[in-house]
Amino acid sequence: MNRNRWLLFLASLILLAAVSYVDYITGDETLFFVFYFIPVALCGWYLTQGAVLTMATLSGVSWFLVDTLSGHRYSHEGVRYWNSFICFLAFATIGIVIQRLKRSSDREAQARRDLEKAYLELQRSTEEIRKVQGQLQVVCAWTKRIHVDDKWLSLDEFLKQKLGVNVSHGISPEAMEEVKRQIEGKDGLSKQQ
């Protein structure tokens, strides 16, 4: 653990000691059980699952000691152990649930940042497309190059630079027919000779 995590764990231990002391001095008639969740929740929000389980164990042991030292009597001593175990389970469950809520909150914040970034990129792209749509595009009648920002760009360059479109090449059916006619025309000439 780094220094800040150790300090947070130490703060949780101090908080647990304070809760245990107040629980002890208020006696067994005052229900102070819920305040043991605070140091566990602190570990759950800021620290690892190991720290959560450690603090849940320490909280369960502390609750057991305070319950024993305060003189609380049960019909059977096994009830004290059972209650301590149930306290540990409750502390661990709350700590893990809080830790998962924190992770979920962090993932949601990251998704929100990613969405905002994508939205800004979409705005920029839309702005560029509207700019291109709003302008009269001059195309060279011979080379089919497009005049943009005092430069003559090929169609591929125009699509890539201005619209962010990746281009691949193929042959249209019309062009294929033209190529076939040219090949057949050449074969017909060579056979005649």
C-alpha positions in Angstrom: 0.0 0.0 0.0 1.2 3.5 -0.7 1.4 6.2 2.0 -2.1 7.6 1.5 -3.6 4.1 1.8 -1.8 3.4 5.0 -3.0 6.7 6.4 -6.6 5.9 5.4 -6.2 2.5 7.0 -4.8 4.0 10.2 -7.6 6.6 10.2 -10.1 3.7 10.0 -8.3 1.9 12.9 -8.5 5.1 15.0 -12.2 5.5 14.1 -12.8 1.9 15.1 -11.1 2.4 18.4 -13.2 5.6 19.0 -16.5 3.7 18.1 -15.5 0.8 20.3 -14.7 3.1 23.3 -18.0 5.0 22.9 -19.9 1.7 22.6 -18.1 0.4 25.8 -18.9 3.5 27.9 -22.5 3.7 26.8 -23.0 0.1 28.1 -24.9 -2.9 26.7 -28.3 -1.3 26.8 -27.5 1.2 24.0 -27.4 -0.2 20.5 -24.2 1.1 18.9 -23.8 -1.6 16.3 -24.3 0.5 13.2 -21.4 2.8 13.9 -19.0 -0.1 13.5 -19.9 0.1 9.8 -18.2 3.5 9.4 -14.5 2.4 9.4 -15.4 -0.6 7.2 -17.2 1.6 4.8 -14.2 4.0 4.7 -12.0 1.0 3.7 -14.6 -0.1 1.2 -14.7 3.3 -0.6 -11.0 4.0 -0.7 -9.0 0.8 -0.1 -8.7 -2.8 -1.4 -10.9 -5.8 -0.6 -8.2 -7.1 1.7 -8.4 -4.0 3.7 -12.2 -4.3 3.8 -12.0 -7.8 5.1 -9.3 -7.0 7.6 -11.3 -4.0 9.0 -14.5 -6.2 9.0 -12.6 -8.8 11.1 -11.2 -6.2 13.4 -14.7 -4.6 13.8 -16.2 -8.0 14.6 -13.4 -8.8 17.2 -13.8 -5.3 18.7 -17.6 -5.7 18.9 -17.0 -9.1 20.6 -14.6 -7.6 23.1 -16.8 -4.6 23.9 -19.8 -6.9 24.3 -17.8 -9.1 26.7 -16.2 -6.3 28.7 -19.5 -4.4 29.1 -20.8 -7.4 31.0 -23.7 -8.2 28.6 -25.2 -11.6 29.7 -26.7 -14.1 27.3 -28.7 -17.3 28.0 -25.9 -19.3 26.5 -22.3 -18.1 25.8 -22.5 -19.5 22.3 -24.9 -16.7 21.4 -22.1 -14.1 22.0 -19.9 -15.9 19.4 -22.8 -16.3 17.0 -23.6 -12.6 17.3 -20.0 -11.7 16.7 -19.9 -13.9 13.6 -23.1 -12.3 12.3 -21.5 -8.8 13.0 -18.4 -9.8 11.0 -20.6 -11.0 8.1 -22.6 -7.8 8.1 -19.5 -5.6 8.3 -17.8 -7.6 5.4 -20.9 -7.5 3.3 -21.4 -3.7 3.7 -17.7 -3.1 3.0 -17.7 -5.2 -0.2 -21.0 -3.7 -1.4 -19.6 -0.2 -0.9 -16.4 -1.1 -2.7 -18.4 -2.4 -5.6 -20.5 0.8 -5.6 -17.3 2.8 -5.8 -16.0 0.7 -8.7 -19.3 1.1 -10.5 -19.2 4.8 -9.9 -15.6 5.0 -11.2 -16.6 3.0 -14.3 -19.6 5.3 -14.9 -17.4 8.4 -14.6 -14.9 6.9 -17.1 -17.7 6.0 -19.5 -19.1 9.6 -19.2 -15.6 11.0 -20.0 -15.3 8.7 -23.0 -18.8 9.6 -24.1 -18.0 13.3 -23.8 -14.8 12.8 -25.8 -16.7 11.0 -28.5 -19.4 13.7 -28.5 -16.7 16.4 -29.0 -15.2 14.4 -31.9 -18.6 14.0 -33.4 -19.3 17.7 -33.1 -15.9 18.5 -34.8 -16.6 16.0 -37.6 -20.2 17.3 -38.1 -18.8 20.9 -38.2 -16.3 19.9 -40.9 -18.9 18.1 -42.9 -21.2 21.1 -42.8 -18.4 23.3 -43.8 -17.7 21.1 -46.8 -21.4 20.8 -47.7 -21.8 24.6 -47.5 -19.0 25.3 -50.0 -19.1 24.9 -53.7 -16.5 22.2 -54.5 -14.5 22.9 -57.7 -13.5 19.7 -59.5 -10.9 19.6 -62.3 -12.7 18.4 -65.5 -9.6 16.5 -66.6 -7.9 15.1 -63.4 -11.0 15.0 -61.2 -9.0 16.6 -58.4 -10.9 18.8 -55.9 -9.8 22.4 -55.1 -9.8 22.9 -51.3 -8.0 25.5 -49.3 -5.8 26.6 -52.3 -4.7 23.0 -52.8 -5.8 20.4 -55.4 -6.6 17.1 -53.7 -7.4 13.7 -55.2 -10.8 12.3 -54.2 -9.1 9.9 -51.8 -7.2 12.7 -50.1 -10.3 14.9 -49.9 -12.4 12.1 -48.3 -9.6 11.2 -45.9 -8.6 14.8 -44.8 -11.9 16.5 -44.9 -14.4 13.8 -44.0 -12.2 11.3 -42.1 -13.3 8.5 -44.5 -11.0 5.6 -45.2 -11.1 4.6 -48.9 -10.5 1.3 -50.6 -10.5 0.7 -54.3 -12.5 -1.7 -56.5 -13.8 -1.9 -60.0 -17.4 -1.0 -60.8 -19.4 -3.3 -63.1 -19.4 -0.6 -65.8 -15.6 -0.3 -65.7 -15.2 -4.0 -65.8 -17.4 -4.2 -69.0 -15.3 -1.4 -70.5 -12.1 -3.4 -69.8 -13.6 -6.5 -71.2 -14.6 -4.7 -74.4 -11.1 -3.2 -74.8 -9.5 -6.7 -74.2 -11.8 -8.3 -76.7 -11.1 -5.5 -79.2 -7.3 -6.0 -78.9 -7.7 -9.8 -79.2 -9.8 -9.3 -82.4 -7.2 -7.0 -83.9 -4.3 -9.4 -83.1 -6.2 -12.4 -84.6 -6.9 -10.4 -87.8 -3.2 -9.7 -88.3 
